[in-house]
Amino acid sequence: MSHAIVMSLFYGWILLAIIGWIKMARSKEKVPPVTSGWAIAINSAVLYALAFNIIFFIQELFLALGKYWLGLKAVLYHNNHNWFGNHPKESLAQGYGAFSIFIAGILFSILFFAMKKSRSSLRLFVFWLAYQGLMQSLPQFGTAVVARDTDTGQALTYLGWSETTGNILMMVSFVLVIIVSLYSSKYLLQMAPTDLHTQTPAVRFAYLFRIAFMAGVMGIVLIFPFRVPPFERALAPVIVTFFSVPWIFSNAWRTRPVTTIGNDANKKVIQLPVILLVILLFIFQFVLRRGIVFNP
């Protein structure tokens, strides 16, 4: 059952997109001559990479702090953490990471909706922070029952959760991944330059392809330098992206036309996020890679 759920999560968006393309091919609607350009894809990719790394850092920070709070020596790295010593509750502390970024995802979601009239690219950044918080945490809860050796799996084992409870959590978590992604289509379309970009499925596909799908793909490339070495750590952004972001894009035909708010990220490539991403890379590779020690 778990394998079927994971496969439906990975491949279900393809079926959804194919249905949309078939419906578009049969439609008599005329596609308005609009284009959103590639500035939005580049800006969104940079913000996506920033958000991924910040959320992942929060997860590793609270995993390290969890051990430190137990009186153990902990070391925080750019893509991992370690600790020395033993404590009866160290398995429970392994769940602090996923729980912390889940809470972060909720808090950033609240902030995103509080900025509902904003045209600033900051709103797109907050969107990706909220999205990454949820997309990096929910699958961890979902796979915990079948992967007991994972961080969250160890925490649930410590709590004594039964296999039945774990299966329910798995189904709820993966369903939430899909639901959040499908609803995200609407909120990203609101950032389109004009209402013409949301009037037909074809133009909605085009805009979501840039702001979400291509942003995710390019974002993976930008994230790679933050993850290595070791190379296997580079798989995390690939898994997170292709289990979630494609659902946003494939849902374009189901999303109704929306009244757009617009966003500054549509206009030109914004330099500040690029500078911040470079600074963050230096911090990750020249500070965090060496390790920050938390001594009790």
N, C-alpha and C positions, 0 to 999 in steps of 0.2 A: 504493500500500500504506500509506504513512504517513497519508494522508487517512482511509482506512478504519479504521486503528487509533485515530486521534484521535476519529472519530465514534462508534466503539464504546465508547470511554471516556466520552464525553459523554452518549450516549443509552442505553448498556447497562443502567444502573441503573433506567431507566424500565421496561424489559422485565422485569427482575428483580422490581420492585415489583408490576407487573401480575400476574405469575404468583403472587406471594404473596397478593394480594387475591382472585384467583380461587379459590385453595385455601382461603382463609378463608371465602369465601362458600359453598363446598361442605361446609365442616367442620361437624360436629355438636357441637363443643366449646362449652361455655358460657363466656362471658367473665366473669371475676370482677369484681364492682363495686369497682374500685380507680381512683384517680386520683393522678397525681404532681404536679399543680399546675403553676404557671408559674414558681415561684421557681428551679427547676432550669434552665429555659430562659434566664432572665435572667442568672443567675450564670454559666452555661456560655458565653453570648454575650459577656459582659464578659471572661472568661478567654480565650476564643477570640481576641478582639480584641487583648488584651495579648500573647498568644503570637505571633500573626501579626506584630505590629509589632516585637517583640523579635527574632524570627528574621530578619525582613527587614533589621533594623538590623545584625545580625551579618553577614549577607551583604554589605551595602554597606561595613561596616567593614573586612572582610578584602579586599574589592576595592580599597579605598583604601590599606590597608596594603601590599597587594601591589605597588602602584606605588611607594609610599614605600620599600619594601625594595629596589627597583631603583634608588633614588637620584633618583626623580622627585618633583616637587611634586604632592601629591594633596589634594583637597578632598572632605570627607564632608558630604552633605546629608541631609535628612529622608527622602528617597525615591530618592536617586541618589548618584552620586559623579562626580568629574571629575579629570583630571590634566593636567599641563603638561610638555612635553618628550617625548622618544622614547627607547625602549630596545628592543633586539632581542627581549627576552623579555616585552614588555608584553602580547602576545597570550596567552601562557601564563598570565600573572597574572590575566587575565580569567576564568579558571576557578576562582580561589581562593574566590570567593563561594559558588558552588554546592557546592563540595567542603566548605567550612567548615560550612555549615548541614546538609549530609548527615551529617557527623561529629557535629554538635550533636544531630541527630535520633536517632542511635544512642545517644549518651551519655544523653540524656533518656529514651530507651526503657529503658535499663538501670536508671536511677533509678526509673522508674515501676514496674518489676517488683520492685525492692527495697522499694517501699512497698506491697506487695500486700495487707497487712492494715490499711492506714491508711483511716480514714473522713474524713480532713481534705479540705477543698476544695483544698488544695495538690496532692493527688494528681490531681485533675481538671485543674488548671493544668499539671502536669508532663505529663499525657497530651497536652494540646493543644500544648505545646512540642515534644514528641517527634513528634507528628503533623505539625505545621507544618514542622519541620525536614526531614522526609522528603517531604512533599507539595510543598514549595517547591523542593526540589532535584531529585527524580527526574524530573519533567517537563522540566527544563532539560537533563538528560542525554539524555532521550528525543527532544527536538526539535533537538538540536545538529546532527545530520547533515543535516537538511533546512533548517535556518536557520543557516547558517555565519556570519552577521553578528551573532548573539547572543553574549553573553559566553562561554558554555560552548562555543558553536560555534567561536569564534575559538581557544579553548584546544585543542580537539580537532584543528583544522586545523593548529595549530602542532606538535602531537604527530605529525602525519602519519597520522592514522587514516583507513583506507580507508572507502569507502561501505558495503561489506559489514559491516565491524566496527561502523560507526555504526548500521546497520539492526538488527543484533543488540542493540546497546545500547538502541536505541529500544524494541524489543519487550520486552526484559527490564525496562526502567524502567517502562513503562506497565502491564505485568502486575503488577509489584510495587506500583504505586499501588492497583490493584484488590485485590490480596491483603491488603495492610496495612489497607485500609479495611474489607474484609469481616471480618477478624479483630478489628477494633476494636469491632464490634458487641457481641461477648461481653464485652469489658472495660468498656465503658460500661454494659452491663446489670448488671454486678456492682455498680455504684454505685446501683442502684435502692433505694428505701426498704425494700421487703420482697420475699420470693420470689414473692408474688402478682403482682408487676409483670413477671415473666418466664415465667409458666406457659403462656400461649397466645400465638400469633402476634399477635393483636389488641392485647393489652396491651404486648407487646414493641414493636410498631409505635408505639404511643402514647408510650411512654417515650423511644424513640430519636428520635421526631419532635421531642420537646422538647429533649433533651440534645444532639442532634447537628444535625438538619436546621434547626430553627428557630433554634438557637444560631448556626449558620453564616450564615443569612440576616440575623438581627439583628446578628451580628458584622460583616458587610459594611458595614452602615449606620454602625456605630461606628468602623470603620476608615477610612471615607472622609475625615474631617477630617485624618487623619494623612498622607494621600496627596496632597492638593491644596495649592497648585497644582504642576504643571500637571494639568489634569483627566484626561488620558489615563492618568496613573499610578494612577487609581482603578480601572482595569480589572483590575489584578493580583489583588486579593482576590476579585473576582467569578470570575475564571478558576480560581484555585486552589480555591475553595470548590465550584464546580459541577462540577469535574472529579474531585472526591474525596469530599466529605462525603455526598452523596446515596447512595453505595454503602453507607455505614454504616446508614442508615435502611432502605433497600430490602432489606437482608439479614435483617431481623427475623424473617421466617417460616422462614428456614433455620437460624437460631441456636437451639440447644436451650435448654430452661430451665436457668438457672444459679442457684447458691447466691449470694445477694447479700451484699455486705459493707456496703453503705450508704455515704452520703456526706453531709457537713454541708451541701453545696450544695442538697440537696433541701428543707431546712427553711424557710429564709427568705432574702431578698435580703441578701447579705453586702456590707457597706459598704467594707471595705478594698480589694478589687479595683477598685471604682468610683473610689475616691480615687486609687489608683495609676494608673489609666487616664487620669484628668484630669491628674495630674502629668506623665505621659509625653507627653500631648498638648502641654502647655506646653513641654516640653523639645524636642519635635520642631519646633514652630512658631516658637519664639522663640530657640532656640539652633541646632539643626541646620539649619533652613531657611536661616539666614544662611551656614552653612558652617563647618566646622572644618578648618583648614589643617594639613596634615602637611608640614613643610618638611624636606628632606634635610639 
